[in-house]
Amino acid sequence: MINISYRLKKIASYVKKGARVADIGTDHGLVPYFLIRNNISNFVIASDISKSSLKKTEDVVRDYNLEDFVYPRVGNGLDVIKKDEVDTVIIAGMGGNLIVDILKKDIDLVKSLDMIILQPMQGQEYLRKYLYTRGYEFLDESIVYEDKRYFEIIVVRFGNKIHKVNEIFYKIPQIPYRRKEEILKKFILNEIDYNKSIIKKLEGDSENIRNRKRNLEILNKKYKELLWNIK
């Protein structure tokens, strides 16, 4: 039995029972393992960029007799998926910029999917802006706190309607904000504290420094307004 992190369990919780899944950048193959062992899916493609990167996944598949359910594949992004082979894709543990590149590269495949579960490690603002401005439908968003850091999970599918939103929601997940989730308050407070720490470290009186401080102060003011609205 393999114990997996709360973050990975939360990602897996979005997969609908019976879905055919591709876990892109699967790393140790823990999400595919969890999906099979909990009877959520019986078909999971587990891919990574190189044979060496995929070795631990192959070991898990062999050690837990998952050969008939989990299919390790070496490849770049969504290249490992054949047409109509899966309905759900997971892309977790990568930067937001790389996730956008993966989605752009195989947009026809993306359009055929029922659900795309994304968990960027950084570049969340860039990723959300892309998703909003390209017409993706946001099915859900969540925040997970683990190992002294916050992780953001974004669940979408391709749509054909561009949603205009306040740009603050490129930075802050809008769905938890609408639900007034307690963890979002902590998340925003953490962002405010982080920005304050940057302001303190900024030295000098150049125009660039003044502008940077001013922008961070404006952003913190917007964050505080959001906090007021969810109390």
C-alpha positions in Angstrom: 0.0 0.0 0.0 1.4 3.4 -1.0 0.4 6.5 1.0 0.0 9.6 -1.2 -0.1 13.2 -0.3 -3.3 15.2 0.4 -2.5 17.3 -2.7 -2.5 14.3 -5.0 -5.6 12.9 -3.3 -7.4 16.2 -4.0 -6.3 16.1 -7.6 -7.5 12.5 -8.0 -10.8 13.4 -6.3 -11.9 15.4 -9.3 -11.7 12.4 -11.6 -15.2 11.0 -12.3 -15.7 7.3 -11.7 -15.2 5.3 -14.9 -13.2 8.1 -16.6 -10.3 7.2 -18.9 -7.4 9.3 -17.7 -4.0 10.5 -18.8 -1.6 11.7 -16.1 0.9 14.0 -17.9 4.2 14.3 -16.1 3.2 11.5 -13.8 6.5 11.4 -11.8 6.2 8.4 -9.5 2.9 7.2 -10.9 1.1 7.8 -7.6 -2.1 9.3 -9.0 -2.6 6.5 -11.5 -2.0 4.0 -8.6 -4.5 5.8 -6.4 -7.1 5.9 -9.2 -6.9 2.2 -9.9 -6.7 1.0 -6.3 -9.7 3.1 -5.4 -11.8 1.8 -8.4 -12.1 5.3 -9.8 -10.7 4.4 -13.2 -9.6 1.3 -14.9 -7.6 2.9 -17.7 -4.8 5.4 -17.0 -2.0 6.5 -19.3 1.0 7.6 -17.1 3.5 9.6 -19.1 6.7 11.4 -18.5 9.4 13.1 -20.7 12.1 10.4 -20.6 12.6 6.7 -19.9 14.5 7.5 -16.8 11.8 9.8 -15.5 9.2 7.0 -16.0 11.2 4.3 -14.3 9.6 4.7 -10.8 6.2 4.6 -12.4 7.0 1.4 -14.2 8.3 0.0 -10.9 4.9 0.8 -9.2 3.0 -0.7 -12.1 5.0 -3.9 -11.9 5.1 -4.2 -8.1 1.4 -3.7 -7.7 0.3 -5.7 -10.7 -1.3 -2.8 -12.5 -0.2 -3.8 -16.0 -3.8 -4.2 -17.3 -4.8 -0.8 -16.0 -1.9 1.7 -16.1 0.1 2.3 -19.3 3.4 4.1 -18.9 4.4 6.0 -22.0 7.4 8.2 -22.7 6.5 11.4 -24.5 6.2 15.1 -24.5 2.9 16.6 -23.3 -0.2 15.3 -24.9 1.7 13.6 -27.7 1.3 10.3 -25.9 -2.5 10.3 -26.3 -4.3 8.9 -29.3 -7.5 10.4 -30.5 -10.6 9.5 -28.4 -8.3 7.4 -26.0 -9.1 9.4 -22.8 -11.7 11.9 -21.6 -9.8 13.3 -18.6 -6.3 14.8 -18.5 -4.2 15.6 -15.4 -1.3 18.0 -15.7 0.2 18.6 -12.2 3.5 19.7 -10.8 4.6 21.9 -13.7 4.9 25.6 -14.2 1.9 27.5 -15.5 3.8 28.6 -18.6 4.7 25.0 -19.5 1.1 23.9 -19.0 -0.1 26.6 -21.4 2.4 25.4 -24.0 1.1 21.8 -23.6 -2.5 22.9 -24.0 -1.7 25.1 -27.0 0.3 22.5 -28.8 -2.6 19.9 -28.9 -5.6 22.1 -28.9 -7.7 19.8 -31.0 -7.2 17.0 -28.5 -7.9 19.5 -25.6 -11.3 20.4 -27.2 -12.3 16.7 -27.1 -11.8 16.3 -23.4 -14.5 16.3 -20.7 -12.2 17.5 -18.0 -8.7 18.9 -17.5 -7.2 19.0 -14.0 -4.3 21.4 -13.6 -2.0 22.0 -10.7 0.6 24.6 -11.5 3.6 24.9 -9.2 4.1 28.5 -10.3 2.8 30.9 -13.0 -0.8 30.5 -11.8 -1.6 34.0 -12.9 -0.3 33.4 -16.5 -2.2 30.1 -16.7 -5.5 31.5 -15.5 -5.3 34.5 -17.8 -4.8 32.1 -20.7 -7.7 29.9 -19.7 -10.1 32.8 -19.1 -9.2 34.6 -22.4 -9.3 31.5 -24.5 -12.8 30.6 -23.5 -12.2 27.7 -21.1 -15.0 26.8 -18.7 -13.9 26.7 -15.0 -15.5 23.7 -13.4 -13.9 24.1 -10.0 -10.9 25.5 -8.2 -9.4 24.6 -4.9 -6.5 25.4 -2.6 -4.5 22.8 -0.7 -2.1 23.7 2.2 0.6 21.1 2.6 4.3 21.1 3.5 4.1 24.7 4.5 2.9 26.0 1.1 -0.3 26.5 -0.8 -1.1 24.6 -4.0 -3.8 25.7 -6.4 -5.9 23.2 -8.4 -7.8 24.4 -11.5 -10.4 22.2 -13.2 -11.6 23.2 -16.6 -12.8 22.1 -20.0 -12.6 23.8 -23.3 -15.5 26.1 -24.2 -16.2 28.7 -26.8 -17.2 31.6 -24.7 -14.7 34.1 -23.4 -15.4 35.0 -19.8 -14.5 38.6 -18.8 -13.4 38.7 -15.1 -11.7 41.1 -12.8 -8.0 40.6 -13.4 -7.5 40.0 -9.7 -8.9 36.6 -10.3 -6.0 35.8 -12.5 -4.0 35.8 -9.2 -6.7 34.6 -6.8 -9.0 31.6 -7.5 -12.5 33.0 -8.1 -14.6 29.9 -7.2 -13.2 29.6 -3.6 -13.8 33.3 -3.3 -17.5 32.9 -4.3 -17.8 30.1 -1.8 -16.1 32.3 0.9 -13.8 29.5 1.8 -11.8 29.8 5.0 -8.6 28.6 3.4 -8.8 31.4 0.8 -8.6 34.0 3.6 -5.4 32.4 4.8 -4.1 32.2 1.2 -4.8 35.9 0.6 -3.2 36.9 3.9 -0.1 34.9 2.9 0.0 36.8 -0.4 -0.2 40.1 1.5 2.6 39.1 3.8 4.7 38.0 0.9 4.2 41.3 -0.9 5.1 43.2 2.3 8.3 41.2 2.6 9.3 42.1 -1.0 8.5 45.8 -0.3 10.8 45.8 2.7 13.6 44.3 0.6 13.4 46.8 -2.2 16.1 49.4 -1.7 16.9 52.6 -3.6 14.8 55.4 -5.0 14.8 54.7 -8.7 11.7 55.1 -10.7 11.6 51.3 -11.2 11.8 50.6 -7.5 9.1 53.2 -6.7 6.8 51.7 -9.3 7.4 48.2 -8.0 6.5 49.3 -4.5 3.5 51.2 -5.6 2.2 48.2 -7.6 2.6 45.8 -4.7 0.8 48.3 -2.4 -2.0 48.6 -4.8 -2.2 44.8 -5.1 -2.3 44.4 -1.4 -5.1 47.0 -1.2 -7.1 44.9 -3.7 -6.4 41.7 -1.6 -7.7 43.4 1.5 -10.9 44.4 -0.3 -11.4 40.8 -1.2 -10.8 39.8 2.4 -13.5 42.3 3.5 -16.0 40.8 1.1 -15.5 37.2 2.3 -15.7 37.8 6.0 
